[in-house]
Amino acid sequence: MTKSVSIVMATLNSERTIEMALLALRNQEYPQQLVDIMVIDGGSTDRTLEIAQKYGCRVINNPKVDP
């Protein structure tokens, strides 16, 4: 029985690095329908959220920029 996996990524203006990280996660052999990637964003003003959505991530806003 294969179990689902949740991955939580905290971001803030991570445009330079997030795509490489998400691509690595999505290229895993693990069944992707069982992988849930949550991007917790602290108010990015760059393309971070656009890139996260491109890779099918759930985006959760964290306006307080708390860890």
PDBQT receptor file of N, H, CA, C and O in Angstrom, charges set to zero:
ATOM      1  N   MET A   1       0.835  -1.181   0.000  1.00  0.00    +0.000 N 
ATOM      2  CA  MET A   1       0.000   0.000   0.000  1.00  0.00    +0.000 C 
ATOM      3  C   MET A   1       0.882   1.248   0.000  1.00  0.00    +0.000 C 
ATOM      4  O   MET A   1       1.716   1.420   0.889  1.00  0.00    +0.000 OA
ATOM      5  N   THR A   2       0.701   2.117  -0.993  1.00  0.00    +0.000 N 
ATOM      6  H   THR A   2       0.023   1.977  -1.715  1.00  0.00    +0.000 HD
ATOM      7  CA  THR A   2       1.461   3.343  -1.099  1.00  0.00    +0.000 C 
ATOM      8  C   THR A   2       0.739   4.455  -0.345  1.00  0.00    +0.000 C 
ATOM      9  O   THR A   2      -0.472   4.630  -0.484  1.00  0.00    +0.000 OA
ATOM     10  N   LYS A   3       1.490   5.198   0.445  1.00  0.00    +0.000 N 
ATOM     11  H   LYS A   3       2.473   5.056   0.557  1.00  0.00    +0.000 HD
ATOM     12  CA  LYS A   3       0.899   6.262   1.255  1.00  0.00    +0.000 C 
ATOM     13  C   LYS A   3       1.124   7.622   0.610  1.00  0.00    +0.000 C 
ATOM     14  O   LYS A   3       2.075   7.822  -0.145  1.00  0.00    +0.000 OA
ATOM     15  N   SER A   4       0.234   8.544   0.921  1.00  0.00    +0.000 N 
ATOM     16  H   SER A   4      -0.539   8.381   1.535  1.00  0.00    +0.000 HD
ATOM     17  CA  SER A   4       0.398   9.900   0.401  1.00  0.00    +0.000 C 
ATOM     18  C   SER A   4       1.482  10.631   1.186  1.00  0.00    +0.000 C 
ATOM     19  O   SER A   4       1.779  10.304   2.335  1.00  0.00    +0.000 OA
ATOM     20  N   VAL A   5       2.059  11.629   0.527  1.00  0.00    +0.000 N 
ATOM     21  H   VAL A   5       1.818  11.895  -0.406  1.00  0.00    +0.000 HD
ATOM     22  CA  VAL A   5       3.149  12.396   1.112  1.00  0.00    +0.000 C 
ATOM     23  C   VAL A   5       2.800  13.873   1.004  1.00  0.00    +0.000 C 
ATOM     24  O   VAL A   5       2.340  14.327  -0.044  1.00  0.00    +0.000 OA
ATOM     25  N   SER A   6       3.014  14.628   2.080  1.00  0.00    +0.000 N 
ATOM     26  H   SER A   6       3.388  14.259   2.931  1.00  0.00    +0.000 HD
ATOM     27  CA  SER A   6       2.836  16.073   2.067  1.00  0.00    +0.000 C 
ATOM     28  C   SER A   6       4.190  16.739   2.251  1.00  0.00    +0.000 C 
ATOM     29  O   SER A   6       4.974  16.360   3.121  1.00  0.00    +0.000 OA
ATOM     30  N   ILE A   7       4.446  17.733   1.419  1.00  0.00    +0.000 N 
ATOM     31  H   ILE A   7       3.808  18.041   0.713  1.00  0.00    +0.000 HD
ATOM     32  CA  ILE A   7       5.697  18.478   1.486  1.00  0.00    +0.000 C 
ATOM     33  C   ILE A   7       5.330  19.940   1.726  1.00  0.00    +0.000 C 
ATOM     34  O   ILE A   7       4.488  20.499   1.024  1.00  0.00    +0.000 OA
ATOM     35  N   VAL A   8       5.960  20.547   2.711  1.00  0.00    +0.000 N 
ATOM     36  H   VAL A   8       6.644  20.093   3.281  1.00  0.00    +0.000 HD
ATOM     37  CA  VAL A   8       5.685  21.943   3.053  1.00  0.00    +0.000 C 
ATOM     38  C   VAL A   8       6.935  22.763   2.744  1.00  0.00    +0.000 C 
ATOM     39  O   VAL A   8       8.027  22.463   3.227  1.00  0.00    +0.000 OA
ATOM     40  N   MET A   9       6.754  23.803   1.928  1.00  0.00    +0.000 N 
ATOM     41  H   MET A   9       5.867  24.047   1.535  1.00  0.00    +0.000 HD
ATOM     42  CA  MET A   9       7.865  24.689   1.576  1.00  0.00    +0.000 C 
ATOM     43  C   MET A   9       7.509  26.113   2.001  1.00  0.00    +0.000 C 
ATOM     44  O   MET A   9       6.501  26.664   1.557  1.00  0.00    +0.000 OA
ATOM     45  N   ALA A  10       8.319  26.693   2.843  1.00  0.00    +0.000 N 
ATOM     46  H   ALA A  10       9.137  26.246   3.204  1.00  0.00    +0.000 HD
ATOM     47  CA  ALA A  10       8.157  28.104   3.199  1.00  0.00    +0.000 C 
ATOM     48  C   ALA A  10       8.891  28.934   2.155  1.00  0.00    +0.000 C 
ATOM     49  O   ALA A  10      10.031  28.632   1.802  1.00  0.00    +0.000 OA
ATOM     50  N   THR A  11       8.226  29.995   1.657  1.00  0.00    +0.000 N 
ATOM     51  H   THR A  11       7.300  30.240   1.944  1.00  0.00    +0.000 HD
ATOM     52  CA  THR A  11       8.846  30.808   0.613  1.00  0.00    +0.000 C 
ATOM     53  C   THR A  11       8.673  32.297   0.893  1.00  0.00    +0.000 C 
ATOM     54  O   THR A  11       7.736  32.730   1.564  1.00  0.00    +0.000 OA
ATOM     55  N   LEU A  12       9.600  33.044   0.358  1.00  0.00    +0.000 N 
ATOM     56  H   LEU A  12      10.361  32.693  -0.187  1.00  0.00    +0.000 HD
ATOM     57  CA  LEU A  12       9.511  34.498   0.328  1.00  0.00    +0.000 C 
ATOM     58  C   LEU A  12      10.455  34.961  -0.779  1.00  0.00    +0.000 C 
ATOM     59  O   LEU A  12      11.676  34.925  -0.625  1.00  0.00    +0.000 OA
ATOM     60  N   ASN A  13       9.882  35.390  -1.878  1.00  0.00    +0.000 N 
ATOM     61  H   ASN A  13       8.890  35.419  -2.003  1.00  0.00    +0.000 HD
ATOM     62  CA  ASN A  13      10.669  35.827  -3.039  1.00  0.00    +0.000 C 
ATOM     63  C   ASN A  13      11.714  34.776  -3.429  1.00  0.00    +0.000 C 
ATOM     64  O   ASN A  13      12.911  35.055  -3.496  1.00  0.00    +0.000 OA
ATOM     65  N   SER A  14      11.225  33.572  -3.681  1.00  0.00    +0.000 N 
ATOM     66  H   SER A  14      10.252  33.346  -3.627  1.00  0.00    +0.000 HD
ATOM     67  CA  SER A  14      12.095  32.428  -3.981  1.00  0.00    +0.000 C 
ATOM     68  C   SER A  14      12.150  32.097  -5.465  1.00  0.00    +0.000 C 
ATOM     69  O   SER A  14      12.454  30.964  -5.839  1.00  0.00    +0.000 OA
ATOM     70  N   GLU A  15      11.865  33.056  -6.294  1.00  0.00    +0.000 N 
ATOM     71  H   GLU A  15      11.619  33.977  -5.991  1.00  0.00    +0.000 HD
ATOM     72  CA  GLU A  15      11.817  32.846  -7.736  1.00  0.00    +0.000 C 
ATOM     73  C   GLU A  15      13.076  32.160  -8.278  1.00  0.00    +0.000 C 
ATOM     74  O   GLU A  15      12.983  31.321  -9.174  1.00  0.00    +0.000 OA
ATOM     75  N   ARG A  16      14.227  32.504  -7.754  1.00  0.00    +0.000 N 
ATOM     76  H   ARG A  16      14.302  33.185  -7.026  1.00  0.00    +0.000 HD
ATOM     77  CA  ARG A  16      15.488  31.953  -8.274  1.00  0.00    +0.000 C 
ATOM     78  C   ARG A  16      15.660  30.468  -7.984  1.00  0.00    +0.000 C 
ATOM     79  O   ARG A  16      16.345  29.777  -8.739  1.00  0.00    +0.000 OA
ATOM     80  N   THR A  17      15.057  29.957  -6.911  1.00  0.00    +0.000 N 
ATOM     81  H   THR A  17      14.501  30.518  -6.298  1.00  0.00    +0.000 HD
ATOM     82  CA  THR A  17      15.345  28.581  -6.498  1.00  0.00    +0.000 C 
ATOM     83  C   THR A  17      14.146  27.641  -6.488  1.00  0.00    +0.000 C 
ATOM     84  O   THR A  17      14.324  26.424  -6.537  1.00  0.00    +0.000 OA
ATOM     85  N   ILE A  18      12.938  28.171  -6.425  1.00  0.00    +0.000 N 
ATOM     86  H   ILE A  18      12.793  29.160  -6.385  1.00  0.00    +0.000 HD
ATOM     87  CA  ILE A  18      11.776  27.308  -6.213  1.00  0.00    +0.000 C 
ATOM     88  C   ILE A  18      11.523  26.360  -7.392  1.00  0.00    +0.000 C 
ATOM     89  O   ILE A  18      11.122  25.214  -7.190  1.00  0.00    +0.000 OA
ATOM     90  N   GLU A  19      11.755  26.832  -8.615  1.00  0.00    +0.000 N 
ATOM     91  H   GLU A  19      12.080  27.763  -8.779  1.00  0.00    +0.000 HD
ATOM     92  CA  GLU A  19      11.467  25.971  -9.760  1.00  0.00    +0.000 C 
ATOM     93  C   GLU A  19      12.357  24.737  -9.767  1.00  0.00    +0.000 C 
ATOM     94  O   GLU A  19      11.885  23.642 -10.072  1.00  0.00    +0.000 OA
ATOM     95  N   MET A  20      13.620  24.889  -9.442  1.00  0.00    +0.000 N 
ATOM     96  H   MET A  20      14.004  25.779  -9.194  1.00  0.00    +0.000 HD
ATOM     97  CA  MET A  20      14.527  23.740  -9.404  1.00  0.00    +0.000 C 
ATOM     98  C   MET A  20      14.078  22.740  -8.333  1.00  0.00    +0.000 C 
ATOM     99  O   MET A  20      14.106  21.531  -8.560  1.00  0.00    +0.000 OA
ATOM    100  N   ALA A  21      13.670  23.243  -7.180  1.00  0.00    +0.000 N 
ATOM    101  H   ALA A  21      13.647  24.225  -6.996  1.00  0.00    +0.000 HD
ATOM    102  CA  ALA A  21      13.211  22.365  -6.098  1.00  0.00    +0.000 C 
ATOM    103  C   ALA A  21      11.932  21.638  -6.490  1.00  0.00    +0.000 C 
ATOM    104  O   ALA A  21      11.815  20.434  -6.263  1.00  0.00    +0.000 OA
ATOM    105  N   LEU A  22      10.970  22.348  -7.073  1.00  0.00    +0.000 N 
ATOM    106  H   LEU A  22      11.064  23.327  -7.257  1.00  0.00    +0.000 HD
ATOM    107  CA  LEU A  22       9.703  21.729  -7.452  1.00  0.00    +0.000 C 
ATOM    108  C   LEU A  22       9.884  20.738  -8.590  1.00  0.00    +0.000 C 
ATOM    109  O   LEU A  22       9.237  19.691  -8.609  1.00  0.00    +0.000 OA
ATOM    110  N   LEU A  23      10.743  21.052  -9.525  1.00  0.00    +0.000 N 
ATOM    111  H   LEU A  23      11.269  21.903  -9.510  1.00  0.00    +0.000 HD
ATOM    112  CA  LEU A  23      11.026  20.126 -10.618  1.00  0.00    +0.000 C 
ATOM    113  C   LEU A  23      11.626  18.827 -10.089  1.00  0.00    +0.000 C 
ATOM    114  O   LEU A  23      11.272  17.740 -10.547  1.00  0.00    +0.000 OA
ATOM    115  N   ALA A  24      12.529  18.943  -9.130  1.00  0.00    +0.000 N 
ATOM    116  H   ALA A  24      12.817  19.825  -8.758  1.00  0.00    +0.000 HD
ATOM    117  CA  ALA A  24      13.129  17.744  -8.523  1.00  0.00    +0.000 C 
ATOM    118  C   ALA A  24      12.073  16.905  -7.823  1.00  0.00    +0.000 C 
ATOM    119  O   ALA A  24      12.097  15.677  -7.911  1.00  0.00    +0.000 OA
ATOM    120  N   LEU A  25      11.141  17.560  -7.125  1.00  0.00    +0.000 N 
ATOM    121  H   LEU A  25      11.122  18.557  -7.054  1.00  0.00    +0.000 HD
ATOM    122  CA  LEU A  25      10.075  16.820  -6.442  1.00  0.00    +0.000 C 
ATOM    123  C   LEU A  25       9.143  16.144  -7.439  1.00  0.00    +0.000 C 
ATOM    124  O   LEU A  25       8.759  14.991  -7.244  1.00  0.00    +0.000 OA
ATOM    125  N   ARG A  26       8.783  16.840  -8.490  1.00  0.00    +0.000 N 
ATOM    126  H   ARG A  26       9.095  17.776  -8.648  1.00  0.00    +0.000 HD
ATOM    127  CA  ARG A  26       7.847  16.292  -9.478  1.00  0.00    +0.000 C 
ATOM    128  C   ARG A  26       8.483  15.206 -10.346  1.00  0.00    +0.000 C 
ATOM    129  O   ARG A  26       7.763  14.407 -10.945  1.00  0.00    +0.000 OA
ATOM    130  N   ASN A  27       9.801  15.158 -10.425  1.00  0.00    +0.000 N 
ATOM    131  H   ASN A  27      10.386  15.807  -9.938  1.00  0.00    +0.000 HD
ATOM    132  CA  ASN A  27      10.471  14.135 -11.228  1.00  0.00    +0.000 C 
ATOM    133  C   ASN A  27      10.750  12.854 -10.453  1.00  0.00    +0.000 C 
ATOM    134  O   ASN A  27      11.354  11.929 -10.997  1.00  0.00    +0.000 OA
ATOM    135  N   GLN A  28      10.330  12.781  -9.210  1.00  0.00    +0.000 N 
ATOM    136  H   GLN A  28       9.839  13.532  -8.768  1.00  0.00    +0.000 HD
ATOM    137  CA  GLN A  28      10.507  11.568  -8.428  1.00  0.00    +0.000 C 
ATOM    138  C   GLN A  28       9.645  10.443  -9.003  1.00  0.00    +0.000 C 
ATOM    139  O   GLN A  28       8.629  10.709  -9.645  1.00  0.00    +0.000 OA
ATOM    140  N   GLU A  29      10.035   9.213  -8.783  1.00  0.00    +0.000 N 
ATOM    141  H   GLU A  29      10.861   8.996  -8.262  1.00  0.00    +0.000 HD
ATOM    142  CA  GLU A  29       9.275   8.064  -9.268  1.00  0.00    +0.000 C 
ATOM    143  C   GLU A  29       8.042   7.780  -8.418  1.00  0.00    +0.000 C 
ATOM    144  O   GLU A  29       7.209   6.958  -8.799  1.00  0.00    +0.000 OA
ATOM    145  N   TYR A  30       7.915   8.435  -7.294  1.00  0.00    +0.000 N 
ATOM    146  H   TYR A  30       8.592   9.104  -6.985  1.00  0.00    +0.000 HD
ATOM    147  CA  TYR A  30       6.764   8.246  -6.420  1.00  0.00    +0.000 C 
ATOM    148  C   TYR A  30       5.509   8.701  -7.154  1.00  0.00    +0.000 C 
ATOM    149  O   TYR A  30       5.557   9.702  -7.869  1.00  0.00    +0.000 OA
ATOM    150  N   PRO A  31       4.394   8.004  -7.003  1.00  0.00    +0.000 N 
ATOM    151  CA  PRO A  31       3.164   8.387  -7.717  1.00  0.00    +0.000 C 
ATOM    152  C   PRO A  31       2.757   9.835  -7.393  1.00  0.00    +0.000 C 
ATOM    153  O   PRO A  31       2.428  10.153  -6.251  1.00  0.00    +0.000 OA
ATOM    154  N   GLN A  32       2.782  10.686  -8.389  1.00  0.00    +0.000 N 
ATOM    155  H   GLN A  32       3.049  10.428  -9.318  1.00  0.00    +0.000 HD
ATOM    156  CA  GLN A  32       2.561  12.112  -8.170  1.00  0.00    +0.000 C 
ATOM    157  C   GLN A  32       1.155  12.448  -7.685  1.00  0.00    +0.000 C 
ATOM    158  O   GLN A  32       0.957  13.483  -7.048  1.00  0.00    +0.000 OA
ATOM    159  N   GLN A  33       0.183  11.598  -7.974  1.00  0.00    +0.000 N 
ATOM    160  H   GLN A  33       0.344  10.758  -8.491  1.00  0.00    +0.000 HD
ATOM    161  CA  GLN A  33      -1.166  11.862  -7.465  1.00  0.00    +0.000 C 
ATOM    162  C   GLN A  33      -1.231  11.706  -5.950  1.00  0.00    +0.000 C 
ATOM    163  O   GLN A  33      -2.219  12.098  -5.328  1.00  0.00    +0.000 OA
ATOM    164  N   LEU A  34      -0.181  11.135  -5.349  1.00  0.00    +0.000 N 
ATOM    165  H   LEU A  34       0.621  10.817  -5.854  1.00  0.00    +0.000 HD
ATOM    166  CA  LEU A  34      -0.118  10.975  -3.897  1.00  0.00    +0.000 C 
ATOM    167  C   LEU A  34       0.793  12.008  -3.231  1.00  0.00    +0.000 C 
ATOM    168  O   LEU A  34       1.003  11.959  -2.019  1.00  0.00    +0.000 OA
ATOM    169  N   VAL A  35       1.330  12.937  -4.015  1.00  0.00    +0.000 N 
ATOM    170  H   VAL A  35       1.160  12.977  -4.999  1.00  0.00    +0.000 HD
ATOM    171  CA  VAL A  35       2.240  13.955  -3.496  1.00  0.00    +0.000 C 
ATOM    172  C   VAL A  35       1.507  15.294  -3.431  1.00  0.00    +0.000 C 
ATOM    173  O   VAL A  35       1.006  15.791  -4.440  1.00  0.00    +0.000 OA
ATOM    174  N   ASP A  36       1.452  15.867  -2.231  1.00  0.00    +0.000 N 
ATOM    175  H   ASP A  36       1.858  15.463  -1.412  1.00  0.00    +0.000 HD
ATOM    176  CA  ASP A  36       0.808  17.160  -2.007  1.00  0.00    +0.000 C 
ATOM    177  C   ASP A  36       1.891  18.150  -1.590  1.00  0.00    +0.000 C 
ATOM    178  O   ASP A  36       2.493  18.012  -0.525  1.00  0.00    +0.000 OA
ATOM    179  N   ILE A  37       2.132  19.146  -2.438  1.00  0.00    +0.000 N 
ATOM    180  H   ILE A  37       1.643  19.257  -3.303  1.00  0.00    +0.000 HD
ATOM    181  CA  ILE A  37       3.142  20.157  -2.121  1.00  0.00    +0.000 C 
ATOM    182  C   ILE A  37       2.420  21.429  -1.719  1.00  0.00    +0.000 C 
ATOM    183  O   ILE A  37       1.639  21.989  -2.488  1.00  0.00    +0.000 OA
ATOM    184  N   MET A  38       2.696  21.879  -0.492  1.00  0.00    +0.000 N 
ATOM    185  H   MET A  38       3.330  21.424   0.133  1.00  0.00    +0.000 HD
ATOM    186  CA  MET A  38       2.106  23.105   0.018  1.00  0.00    +0.000 C 
ATOM    187  C   MET A  38       3.190  24.173   0.093  1.00  0.00    +0.000 C 
ATOM    188  O   MET A  38       4.222  23.979   0.736  1.00  0.00    +0.000 OA
ATOM    189  N   VAL A  39       2.952  25.283  -0.560  1.00  0.00    +0.000 N 
ATOM    190  H   VAL A  39       2.114  25.440  -1.082  1.00  0.00    +0.000 HD
ATOM    191  CA  VAL A  39       3.872  26.411  -0.521  1.00  0.00    +0.000 C 
ATOM    192  C   VAL A  39       3.264  27.449   0.418  1.00  0.00    +0.000 C 
ATOM    193  O   VAL A  39       2.198  28.002   0.149  1.00  0.00    +0.000 OA
ATOM    194  N   ILE A  40       3.955  27.700   1.514  1.00  0.00    +0.000 N 
ATOM    195  H   ILE A  40       4.821  27.251   1.733  1.00  0.00    +0.000 HD
ATOM    196  CA  ILE A  40       3.511  28.690   2.497  1.00  0.00    +0.000 C 
ATOM    197  C   ILE A  40       4.293  29.964   2.198  1.00  0.00    +0.000 C 
ATOM    198  O   ILE A  40       5.499  30.032   2.437  1.00  0.00    +0.000 OA
ATOM    199  N   ASP A  41       3.602  30.969   1.676  1.00  0.00    +0.000 N 
ATOM    200  H   ASP A  41       2.623  30.913   1.481  1.00  0.00    +0.000 HD
ATOM    201  CA  ASP A  41       4.290  32.148   1.170  1.00  0.00    +0.000 C 
ATOM    202  C   ASP A  41       4.122  33.353   2.096  1.00  0.00    +0.000 C 
ATOM    203  O   ASP A  41       3.021  33.655   2.558  1.00  0.00    +0.000 OA
ATOM    204  N   GLY A  42       5.223  34.018   2.350  1.00  0.00    +0.000 N 
ATOM    205  H   GLY A  42       6.117  33.773   1.975  1.00  0.00    +0.000 HD
ATOM    206  CA  GLY A  42       5.242  35.159   3.255  1.00  0.00    +0.000 C 
ATOM    207  C   GLY A  42       5.085  36.498   2.567  1.00  0.00    +0.000 C 
ATOM    208  O   GLY A  42       5.555  37.513   3.081  1.00  0.00    +0.000 OA
ATOM    209  N   GLY A  43       4.425  36.524   1.400  1.00  0.00    +0.000 N 
ATOM    210  H   GLY A  43       4.043  35.699   0.982  1.00  0.00    +0.000 HD
ATOM    211  CA  GLY A  43       4.184  37.797   0.729  1.00  0.00    +0.000 C 
ATOM    212  C   GLY A  43       5.140  38.084  -0.407  1.00  0.00    +0.000 C 
ATOM    213  O   GLY A  43       5.571  39.224  -0.581  1.00  0.00    +0.000 OA
ATOM    214  N   SER A  44       5.474  37.082  -1.174  1.00  0.00    +0.000 N 
ATOM    215  H   SER A  44       5.124  36.155  -1.033  1.00  0.00    +0.000 HD
ATOM    216  CA  SER A  44       6.402  37.265  -2.295  1.00  0.00    +0.000 C 
ATOM    217  C   SER A  44       5.896  38.307  -3.276  1.00  0.00    +0.000 C 
ATOM    218  O   SER A  44       4.696  38.422  -3.524  1.00  0.00    +0.000 OA
ATOM    219  N   THR A  45       6.840  39.066  -3.831  1.00  0.00    +0.000 N 
ATOM    220  H   THR A  45       7.815  38.973  -3.629  1.00  0.00    +0.000 HD
ATOM    221  CA  THR A  45       6.515  40.071  -4.836  1.00  0.00    +0.000 C 
ATOM    222  C   THR A  45       7.128  39.731  -6.187  1.00  0.00    +0.000 C 
ATOM    223  O   THR A  45       7.041  40.524  -7.124  1.00  0.00    +0.000 OA
ATOM    224  N   ASP A  46       7.744  38.564  -6.293  1.00  0.00    +0.000 N 
ATOM    225  H   ASP A  46       7.815  37.920  -5.532  1.00  0.00    +0.000 HD
ATOM    226  CA  ASP A  46       8.327  38.126  -7.557  1.00  0.00    +0.000 C 
ATOM    227  C   ASP A  46       7.426  37.045  -8.171  1.00  0.00    +0.000 C 
ATOM    228  O   ASP A  46       6.226  37.039  -7.897  1.00  0.00    +0.000 OA
ATOM    229  N   ARG A  47       7.952  36.152  -8.973  1.00  0.00    +0.000 N 
ATOM    230  H   ARG A  47       8.927  36.156  -9.195  1.00  0.00    +0.000 HD
ATOM    231  CA  ARG A  47       7.178  35.116  -9.667  1.00  0.00    +0.000 C 
ATOM    232  C   ARG A  47       7.020  33.827  -8.855  1.00  0.00    +0.000 C 
ATOM    233  O   ARG A  47       6.601  32.815  -9.416  1.00  0.00    +0.000 OA
ATOM    234  N   THR A  48       7.332  33.825  -7.584  1.00  0.00    +0.000 N 
ATOM    235  H   THR A  48       7.673  34.647  -7.128  1.00  0.00    +0.000 HD
ATOM    236  CA  THR A  48       7.271  32.621  -6.752  1.00  0.00    +0.000 C 
ATOM    237  C   THR A  48       5.914  31.922  -6.847  1.00  0.00    +0.000 C 
ATOM    238  O   THR A  48       5.859  30.716  -7.087  1.00  0.00    +0.000 OA
ATOM    239  N   LEU A  49       4.837  32.653  -6.665  1.00  0.00    +0.000 N 
ATOM    240  H   LEU A  49       4.882  33.633  -6.470  1.00  0.00    +0.000 HD
ATOM    241  CA  LEU A  49       3.506  32.041  -6.655  1.00  0.00    +0.000 C 
ATOM    242  C   LEU A  49       3.115  31.515  -8.025  1.00  0.00    +0.000 C 
ATOM    243  O   LEU A  49       2.485  30.462  -8.125  1.00  0.00    +0.000 OA
ATOM    244  N   GLU A  50       3.473  32.218  -9.064  1.00  0.00    +0.000 N 
ATOM    245  H   GLU A  50       3.985  33.073  -8.984  1.00  0.00    +0.000 HD
ATOM    246  CA  GLU A  50       3.198  31.774 -10.429  1.00  0.00    +0.000 C 
ATOM    247  C   GLU A  50       3.897  30.438 -10.703  1.00  0.00    +0.000 C 
ATOM    248  O   GLU A  50       3.305  29.537 -11.297  1.00  0.00    +0.000 OA
ATOM    249  N   ILE A  51       5.125  30.316 -10.280  1.00  0.00    +0.000 N 
ATOM    250  H   ILE A  51       5.606  31.049  -9.798  1.00  0.00    +0.000 HD
ATOM    251  CA  ILE A  51       5.892  29.085 -10.479  1.00  0.00    +0.000 C 
ATOM    252  C   ILE A  51       5.292  27.953  -9.653  1.00  0.00    +0.000 C 
ATOM    253  O   ILE A  51       5.177  26.829 -10.142  1.00  0.00    +0.000 OA
ATOM    254  N   ALA A  52       4.911  28.230  -8.420  1.00  0.00    +0.000 N 
ATOM    255  H   ALA A  52       5.005  29.143  -8.023  1.00  0.00    +0.000 HD
ATOM    256  CA  ALA A  52       4.307  27.205  -7.563  1.00  0.00    +0.000 C 
ATOM    257  C   ALA A  52       3.027  26.666  -8.195  1.00  0.00    +0.000 C 
ATOM    258  O   ALA A  52       2.797  25.457  -8.189  1.00  0.00    +0.000 OA
ATOM    259  N   GLN A  53       2.209  27.533  -8.728  1.00  0.00    +0.000 N 
ATOM    260  H   GLN A  53       2.396  28.515  -8.733  1.00  0.00    +0.000 HD
ATOM    261  CA  GLN A  53       0.965  27.104  -9.359  1.00  0.00    +0.000 C 
ATOM    262  C   GLN A  53       1.236  26.286 -10.612  1.00  0.00    +0.000 C 
ATOM    263  O   GLN A  53       0.491  25.353 -10.913  1.00  0.00    +0.000 OA
ATOM    264  N   LYS A  54       2.281  26.617 -11.338  1.00  0.00    +0.000 N 
ATOM    265  H   LYS A  54       2.886  27.374 -11.093  1.00  0.00    +0.000 HD
ATOM    266  CA  LYS A  54       2.672  25.868 -12.536  1.00  0.00    +0.000 C 
ATOM    267  C   LYS A  54       2.933  24.401 -12.209  1.00  0.00    +0.000 C 
ATOM    268  O   LYS A  54       2.675  23.523 -13.033  1.00  0.00    +0.000 OA
ATOM    269  N   TYR A  55       3.444  24.135 -11.007  1.00  0.00    +0.000 N 
ATOM    270  H   TYR A  55       3.653  24.848 -10.337  1.00  0.00    +0.000 HD
ATOM    271  CA  TYR A  55       3.761  22.771 -10.589  1.00  0.00    +0.000 C 
ATOM    272  C   TYR A  55       2.653  22.136  -9.744  1.00  0.00    +0.000 C 
ATOM    273  O   TYR A  55       2.872  21.103  -9.111  1.00  0.00    +0.000 OA
ATOM    274  N   GLY A  56       1.496  22.734  -9.734  1.00  0.00    +0.000 N 
ATOM    275  H   GLY A  56       1.318  23.573 -10.248  1.00  0.00    +0.000 HD
ATOM    276  CA  GLY A  56       0.340  22.150  -9.055  1.00  0.00    +0.000 C 
ATOM    277  C   GLY A  56       0.392  22.188  -7.543  1.00  0.00    +0.000 C 
ATOM    278  O   GLY A  56      -0.174  21.316  -6.883  1.00  0.00    +0.000 OA
ATOM    279  N   CYS A  57       1.054  23.171  -6.987  1.00  0.00    +0.000 N 
ATOM    280  H   CYS A  57       1.514  23.879  -7.522  1.00  0.00    +0.000 HD
ATOM    281  CA  CYS A  57       1.167  23.291  -5.537  1.00  0.00    +0.000 C 
ATOM    282  C   CYS A  57      -0.055  24.006  -4.963  1.00  0.00    +0.000 C 
ATOM    283  O   CYS A  57      -0.697  24.818  -5.629  1.00  0.00    +0.000 OA
ATOM    284  N   ARG A  58      -0.352  23.679  -3.714  1.00  0.00    +0.000 N 
ATOM    285  H   ARG A  58       0.169  23.020  -3.173  1.00  0.00    +0.000 HD
ATOM    286  CA  ARG A  58      -1.339  24.460  -2.966  1.00  0.00    +0.000 C 
ATOM    287  C   ARG A  58      -0.586  25.630  -2.357  1.00  0.00    +0.000 C 
ATOM    288  O   ARG A  58       0.442  25.440  -1.706  1.00  0.00    +0.000 OA
ATOM    289  N   VAL A  59      -1.087  26.829  -2.562  1.00  0.00    +0.000 N 
ATOM    290  H   VAL A  59      -1.922  26.983  -3.090  1.00  0.00    +0.000 HD
ATOM    291  CA  VAL A  59      -0.428  28.020  -2.024  1.00  0.00    +0.000 C 
ATOM    292  C   VAL A  59      -1.239  28.531  -0.839  1.00  0.00    +0.000 C 
ATOM    293  O   VAL A  59      -2.448  28.745  -0.935  1.00  0.00    +0.000 OA
ATOM    294  N   ILE A  60      -0.553  28.719   0.269  1.00  0.00    +0.000 N 
ATOM    295  H   ILE A  60       0.429  28.545   0.347  1.00  0.00    +0.000 HD
ATOM    296  CA  ILE A  60      -1.174  29.247   1.482  1.00  0.00    +0.000 C 
ATOM    297  C   ILE A  60      -0.434  30.535   1.833  1.00  0.00    +0.000 C 
ATOM    298  O   ILE A  60       0.788  30.545   1.986  1.00  0.00    +0.000 OA
ATOM    299  N   ASN A  61      -1.194  31.614   1.956  1.00  0.00    +0.000 N 
ATOM    300  H   ASN A  61      -2.186  31.606   1.831  1.00  0.00    +0.000 HD
ATOM    301  CA  ASN A  61      -0.584  32.904   2.271  1.00  0.00    +0.000 C 
ATOM    302  C   ASN A  61      -0.338  33.025   3.771  1.00  0.00    +0.000 C 
ATOM    303  O   ASN A  61      -1.175  32.645   4.590  1.00  0.00    +0.000 OA
ATOM    304  N   ASN A  62       0.825  33.560   4.106  1.00  0.00    +0.000 N 
ATOM    305  H   ASN A  62       1.506  33.868   3.441  1.00  0.00    +0.000 HD
ATOM    306  CA  ASN A  62       1.210  33.804   5.488  1.00  0.00    +0.000 C 
ATOM    307  C   ASN A  62       1.578  35.285   5.599  1.00  0.00    +0.000 C 
ATOM    308  O   ASN A  62       2.760  35.629   5.568  1.00  0.00    +0.000 OA
ATOM    309  N   PRO A  63       0.590  36.158   5.725  1.00  0.00    +0.000 N 
ATOM    310  CA  PRO A  63       0.862  37.602   5.697  1.00  0.00    +0.000 C 
ATOM    311  C   PRO A  63       1.740  38.100   6.831  1.00  0.00    +0.000 C 
ATOM    312  O   PRO A  63       2.325  39.177   6.723  1.00  0.00    +0.000 OA
ATOM    313  N   LYS A  64       1.847  37.349   7.907  1.00  0.00    +0.000 N 
ATOM    314  H   LYS A  64       1.372  36.473   7.995  1.00  0.00    +0.000 HD
ATOM    315  CA  LYS A  64       2.683  37.785   9.028  1.00  0.00    +0.000 C 
ATOM    316  C   LYS A  64       4.152  37.474   8.803  1.00  0.00    +0.000 C 
ATOM    317  O   LYS A  64       4.998  37.929   9.573  1.00  0.00    +0.000 OA
ATOM    318  N   VAL A  65       4.478  36.708   7.762  1.00  0.00    +0.000 N 
ATOM    319  H   VAL A  65       3.791  36.339   7.137  1.00  0.00    +0.000 HD
ATOM    320  CA  VAL A  65       5.837  36.295   7.443  1.00  0.00    +0.000 C 
ATOM    321  C   VAL A  65       6.450  35.554   8.623  1.00  0.00    +0.000 C 
ATOM    322  O   VAL A  65       7.651  35.656   8.876  1.00  0.00    +0.000 OA
ATOM    323  N   ASP A  66       5.611  34.803   9.346  1.00  0.00    +0.000 N 
ATOM    324  H   ASP A  66       4.636  34.720   9.141  1.00  0.00    +0.000 HD
ATOM    325  CA  ASP A  66       6.093  33.977  10.462  1.00  0.00    +0.000 C 
ATOM    326  C   ASP A  66       6.674  32.672   9.928  1.00  0.00    +0.000 C 
ATOM    327  O   ASP A  66       6.229  32.169   8.897  1.00  0.00    +0.000 OA
ATOM    328  N   PRO A  67       7.667  32.125  10.627  1.00  0.00    +0.000 N 
ATOM    329  CA  PRO A  67       8.200  30.826  10.212  1.00  0.00    +0.000 C 
ATOM    330  C   PRO A  67       7.177  29.719  10.454  1.00  0.00    +0.000 C 
ATOM    331  O   PRO A  67       7.449  28.554  10.165  1.00  0.00    +0.000 OA
TER     332      PRO A  67
